[in-house]
């Protein structure tokens, strides 16, 4: 059986009105770990303590600006997304929703309380939801020499104490390769990373954007980046396109478990 990567959308209804002053990704991250802890404390602690390549991401509120306070109105619906790359973690999360009462819990984000109104697993009901097997990723990835990725939330890369705030192909595709090989039973050849330095940013429409946490801020880029893959090797092209497709589930760059680096491959021909 092939691994399956999941993207889940939660519809939340605001129980209060008010303003969320700081970026909510850390609160949504904490909600996810609490939900896991209700069913399995050891797994929750492992996910919290794990330093690299965590098997999940969360989003901010979908469709809202991340660099300014968010106004919340009582009774209005808001949406967040969780992606899960490990089948065991997905099973624990869904069991916690259904068997441990998480669906009835109040979700606190900032000073605002929310109820969970709906959980969406299928892309028929949300473009941000869905699932894909590793086998399907291989099948749907074409040997295209042009790849367009849209970065929806600030994306940056951390090396030591340095932050890099530009769309570097080596950093983008190396991170995706490492994460894919961490959670796929069918691994890609790590030697393809030697070719990433030849990938060219052929077009970009990006801007810098900050997210404000309580005591600090992070700045990254958002927008569209088109990559030119100057290769004639069909297998190599398919594998790099696969990694671009995988970005929807994996996120890109630093702090993806808190909602940064939310990305999606865009069909250039579509």
N, C-alpha and C positions, 0 to 999 in steps of 0.2 A: 504493500500500500504506500502511495506517495504522500509526502508531507503536504499539508494544506495550510495556507496563510489566510487569515481572516481579518476583515475590517468591519467593525460593528458601530452603528450609530445609535446613540441614546437621545431620545426626546425628553427634555426636562421641562417641567412647568414651574415657573417662579411662584413661590409662596409669599415672597416679600417684594417690595419695590425698594430701589436704592441704586447705589453705584458701586461697581467693582473697580477699585482704583488701580490695582496692580494686575499684572499678567496672571491669568488664572491657571496656567499650565501646571504649576506645582500643586495646587489644590485638587485638580483633576487626577494628577499622578497619585496623590495621597488617597483619593477615593478608590482608585483601581486597586492599590495595594491593600486597603482595608477590606475590600470585597474578596480578594484572594485570601486574606487572613481569616475571614469567617469560616472558610472551608479547610484551609491548610496553612497553619502558622509557619511551618518550616519553609514552604515554597515562597510565601510572602517575604520572609526574612531573606531568603536567598536572592530573590529578585531585587530587594532593596539594597543588599550589600554588594551585589554583582557589579564589578567595575567596568567591564567592557561588553559590547555587543548584547545589550539586553533584548529579550525577545518580545518587546512590546513598545508601542508608542501611544501617546494620547494627543489630543488636539486642544486648542483653545475653543471658544464658541465659534462654530462654523459660520462664515459669512460676516463676521465682525472684525473691525480693525484691532490689531494687536498692540498698537503703539499709543493707545489713548484709553482713558477710563470707559467702562461699558455701563450704559444706563439700562437698568432692569426694571420691568413693569410686572406687577402682580398678575398672574393668570396667563401671561404670554409664554409661548413655547420657545425654547432655545435648544440647540443641538450640539453635541460633542461626539467625538469619534475616538475609538480605541482600535489599535491593530495588534494582532497577536500572531507570532511566528512559530510558536511551539504548541503542538497539539495538547500536551498535558496541561499547559497553562490555560488554553482555551476551554478545555473540559472543566477545569476547576472554576473558572470564572462563570461559566454558564450554570454549573451546578450551584454555585453560591447565589446567583440571581434567583434560581428556581426553588432551591431547597433550603437556603439559609436566610431568606427574607430580605435580601438586598433590594429587591424590587419595591418593597414597602418602606425602605429606609429613606430618611431625609438626607439629601446631599447638600453639604455646606460648601459654597464657593465664595470666598471672601466672607462678607457678613450676610450673604443672601442664602436663604434656604430654597431648595428645589425638590420636587417629587419626580420620580421616574415614571413617565407616562407610557413610553413605548420603547422597545428594543428592536432595531432593524438590522437584519442579517443579510438581506438580499438586495442586489443593485436595482431590482425593479422598483424599489420604494425609495432609494436614495442613491445618487451617484457616488456617494462617499462610502457606501456599504458594499460588501461582496466577499467572495472567497475565490481562491485559485489554488490549484494543486501545482506542484513543481512540474509535473508532466505537462499541464496546460500552459504553464509559462514557457516551456521549451517549444510547444507547438505554436503558440501565438506570436513568438518573437521572430520577426522577419530579418533577413540579412540586409537591412537598410543602411546606407552610408550616411544618412542624416537622421539625427535623433533630437527631438525637442522635448525638454523637460520644463514644466512650470513649477516654480517654487512659491508656495502659497504663504508660508510663514518664514520669518527671518532664518537664513541658513548661514552657518559659519563653521569654521573648523578650528580645533584647538590642538596645538602642538607645544607641550610644556606649558609655559606661561603665556604663549603667544596666541592671539586670535587672528584668523585669516577670514576676511569678509568679502571675498570675490569668488566667482565660480571657476574653481581650478579643476580641470578634468581628472587629473591624477588623484586628487583628494576625494572627489565625488565617486569615481568608479572604484577606487581601491576600497573605500569604506563600504560600498555596496557589495563588492566581491567578498570581503571579509565576513560581512553579516550573512550573506547568502550561504557561504560555505559553513557557517556556524550552525545554521538551522535547516539545511537541506541534506537529505541522505544522498542525493546525487550532487557531488561537488564539481565545481568548475576547476579547470587547471589553473593553479595560482600563477603559473608563468605568464598568463595573458596580461598580468599587471605590468609587465615590461613594455607592453604596447600602449599603455594609457598615456604616456608622455607624448605620443604622436597624435593624439586626439586634439582637434582644434576647435576653439569656440568661434564658430563662423558668424553667428548673429546673437545679439542679446538685447533685451529690453528689460533692464533691471534697475532697481533703486535701492538705496540703503534704508533700512528700517530698524527701529529699536524696540525692544520689549523691556518693560520696567518691572523688576521684581521689587521686593520691599526695600532692600538695602543696596541694590546695584542694578545696572542695566546691561543688556547685551545687544550688540548691533550686528546685523547680517544683511544679506541681500534677498530680495524677493523679485519675482518676475520670470520672464521667459528666456531660456538659454538654448540655442541650437548648436549641436555639436556635429562636426564633420569627422567621419571615421574613414581615414584614407587607406583602407585595406581592401585587398581583393580576396582575402580568405573568408569564405562563406561561414565557416564554423565560428571564427572569431567575431564576425559581424553579428551573427545570431546571438552569441553569448553576451556581447556588449548591449545589444538591444534587450536581451533578457534582464540584465541588471537595471536598465532604465525602466522597464516595466515593473520590476521588483520595488522600485523606489516608492510606489504607492503604499506598499505595506511596511517597508523598512524605515522610511524617512531617510534624510541625508544629513550627515554632519553631526554637530555637537548638540547635546541635550534633546535628542529626539524623544526620550521618555517623558519630557515635559512639554512637548508640542512644537519645538523648533524643527525646521527642516522638513515640514510637510510638503510633499512633492507628488507630481503625477506626470507620466509620459503622455504627451499629446500627439495624436495622429496627425502628422503634417498633411496627409492626403485627405483627411476628413474635414 
